[in-house]
Amino acid sequence: MKISLGPLMYCWPKSDVYAFYEKVADSNIPLVYLGETVCTRRRQVKWSDYLALAKLLQASGKQVVLSTMALIENSSELPELRKQVANGEFMVEANDMAAVAIAQELNQPFVCGPSINNYNRATLDKMATWGMQRFVMPVDLSGEWLRQVLTPSPSYEAEVIGYGHLPLAHSARCFTARLKGLTKDGCDIACAQYPRGILAQTQEHQPLLRLNGIQTQSASCCDLRQQLAQMATMGVSWFRVSPYSQECISVANALIAGETAPLTADACNGYWFNEAGMRRVV
């Protein structure tokens, strides 16, 4: 099983994004996903910048996939989405059915991202007839579900988000703007102030969620590194590290080198075991 690096879901300054991916270029990570998946108002890093980064990573020997938005809110966003899918050089990760439809129309192969609700084998097999080469398991499903779906072995690959904050939901409202007393259209890109999102806690001060603009994430870092061998046996092709800091590059490199690491005290892994996602199952 191979290790991939998912798209950066946070709003970082352009200089930090470039510095991050320059380090990724020097890493041993074979597959990198690039692109804005959360909010079109995050304009520090433009589409042309992502294309330049994709070519930088490709020149360093990486396979690059360009990730699309997880929530298409109006028709004015479709021309940009079409331009991304029809880029002519890199495969895309479709995170919305609009991207799937465009890829099918253009006869372009694609990766089906985790925000598309693929909950059974029949749906996945149908997606494969439309050009899907790989699917990323929705984060709220279990290892047992995946084992059943991969039996018998399909013609397409499976990928699991195994390390990082899980993307749980997307909303038309912006939680970060609301917190700042701003409207969504006049948000001043407030999420740029929170490079790892905003931690939301219960009244008992228990970490609950992480707010990242219009995206809701798991408060804790999901850690399925102890399940690597199990995934390989099941037929999973890719273990995805979802980046939240430069530390994640080291995590990916360590996994590629075959190094093991104990489950961290504040990690969550409940969904894999068909339990509450925020749970930590030893």
N, C-alpha and C positions, 0 to 999 in steps of 0.2 A: 504494500500500500504506500502511496506517495503523499507528500505534504504540500498543501496549497496555502496561499495567503489571500484572504478575502479582501473585498474593497474596504477602504477607510471610510467609516460611517460618520466621522466627526468633522466639524468645521475648523480646520487648522489654517494658520497663515500659509500663504503660498510658499514662502521660504522653508517652512517646516515640512510641508508636503514633499517638496523637492529633496530636502535633506534626508527624509525618511526613505524615499524610493531610491536614492543614490546608495544608501546602505543595503536596501533590498537587492539592488543590482550586484552588490559584492557578496551576497549571501549564497547559500546552496539551494534556495527554494526554487523548485522547477516550474511552478505555475503561480501566476499572480493575476488577481482580478483588480481592475482599475475603474474608477468612475464615481460620479456623484449618484448615490442611490436614495438620498433622503429628501432634499429640498432644492428646487430650482433657484431659490433666492441666494443660495451660496455661490457667489460669483467670483470668489478670489481665484479659484482654479477653474479655468474654462475648458471647454471641450478640446480646443487646440492644444492646451497644456497637457491634457491627458493623452492625447495622441503622441505628443513629443515624449512623454514619459514611457508610453508603450513601446516606442521605437528604441528608447534607451535600454529598457529592460530586455527587449527582444535581441538587441545587439550583444547583451551580456549572456545570452543563451537561455533566456526564460521564455516559456510559453505564456502569452498574454491574452486575457479575455477582458473585454470591456463591459462593465456592468451598467445596466440601465436603471432608471428610477423605479421605485417600488410602488409609487402612487401617482398615476397620471390623473390630474384634476380637471383639465379642460382641453378642448380641441386645439388651443393655441400651442400646446406642448408637443403635439404630434409631429410637426415638421422636424423639430430637433431630434425627436426619437427616431424618425425615419432616417435621418442623416446618420445617426449613430449605428443603426442596424446595417445600413448600406455603406459602411465605411470602406468596404472593399479590401481590407487587409486583415482585420482581427475578428475572431468570433465574438459574439456578445452573450452576456448572461441576461436573459429576459426575466425581469422581476415584476412584470405586469403583463396581463393577457394582451394588451395592445402591442407590446413588443413581440409576443409570440405570433400574433396575427400578421405583423409586418414581415417577420422572418419567414413565415410560411409563404406569404405572397411573393417575396423576393427569392424564395427557394434557398434561403441561407441557413446553414446549421447553427444551432444555438444550445446554450446551457440553460436549463430551467432553474431559476433561482429559488431561494427558500421562502420568499413571500407569496409564491403561487401555491394555491391549496391543492397539492397533489396528495390525495389521501387513499388511493387504491391503485392496484396494478393496471386495471383497465384504463384509467386516466393516463397513466404513464405510457402505456403501450400506444395509446392514441397520439400523445404528444410526440412519440418517436416517429410516427408516420408523417408528422409535420416537420421533422428535421431535428428533433431533440437528440443531442449526443450524450448528454449527462444531466442528471437532476440532483439538486441539493435538497436533502430531506428537510421538510418543515420542522422547525425546532421543537414543536410540542409533541412530536411523535416518539415512540419508544424503540428500543433496540429489537424487541420482539416483533413489532410491526415491520421493521425493516427486514428482518430475517425472512418473514413470510413473503414480503413483496419481492425479494431477490431470489425466491425459489419458485420455479426453476430460474436459472441465471438468464437475465434479459440481454438484449443486444446493445444496451446503452449502459453507461457508467453511473455509479452512485457516489455521492459526496456527502459528508457529514460535517456540520460545524462542530468541531470538537474542543475548541478552546477560544474563549473570549466572551464578551457580553452578548447575550442572545437578542436578536431583533424580534420583539414580540408582536408589535402592532404599529400601524401608521394611521394618522388621523388628519382630517382636513384642517383641524385647529393646530396652532403652534403653542405648545405648553411653555416653551421658554419665553416667547413674546408675552404670553399672558402673565407669567410670573413678574415680568418687568413692567407691567402695565402698558404694554404696547400692542398695537394691532398687528395682525399677521403681515399685512401689506406694508406696514411701517415698522418692521421689526428691528431695523438697524443691524441685522445679522447678529442678534444677541447671543446666539448659540456659540459664536466664536469665543466668548468669554469662558466657555466650559469645554475644554479639550477632551474630557472624558464623560461629558453629560452631567446632569444634575441628579444627585442621589436623593431619592424620596424615601422617607422612613415612616413606619407606623407610629402611632402615639406612644408605643412602648420602645421607640427608638430602634426598632428592628429594620435593617435594610430591606426595602420592598421592591422598588423599581428604579430605573435610571432614565431620566427624561433627556432626549436628544433632539431638540426642535420638535418636529411633528412625530418623531419616532419614540416609542416606548421600548426600553430594553430591560433585561434582567439586571437587578442590582449587583448581584455577585457574578463573578467570572465563571462561566461553565467550563468544567475541566473533565474531559473524557479520555485523557491520556492513558489511564489504566485500562481502557477498553480497546486499545489499538489492536491487540492480538485477536480479540473477539471479532472486531470489525473485519479484519483481514480474512478470517475464516468464513465470514458471512458473504464475502465478495465485494466489500466496499473498496472502491478504487482510490478515493481521495479523502484525507483528513484535513479539514480546513482550520487554520488559525485565523481568527477574526481580530485584526489589529486594533489596539487602543493606546499603544505606546511603542517606543522603539524596543522595549523589552520583548515584545512578541516576535521580533526577528530572531532573537536568541533562543526563544522557546521553539520556533520552527527549526532552526539549525540543529538544536539538541535532539529533536525528534528524528530528523534526517540521519543524524549520527548514531541513532539507536539508543540514546541515553534515556533512562527512565527517571521519573520524578514522582514523589509522593503527592497525593491529593492535598492541595492547600486547605488550610483550616476554614477559610471563608468561601470556598468554591461551592458551586451547585452542580448537580448532575441528575436531579430527580426525574426529568422527563424520560431519560434513557431507560430508567427502571420502571416506567409507567406509574410514577408517583408525581406529587406536586413538583413542578419544575424548580422551585426555590430550595428544595430539600437537598441535603448532602448525604448521599448513600455511600457508606464505606464499602 
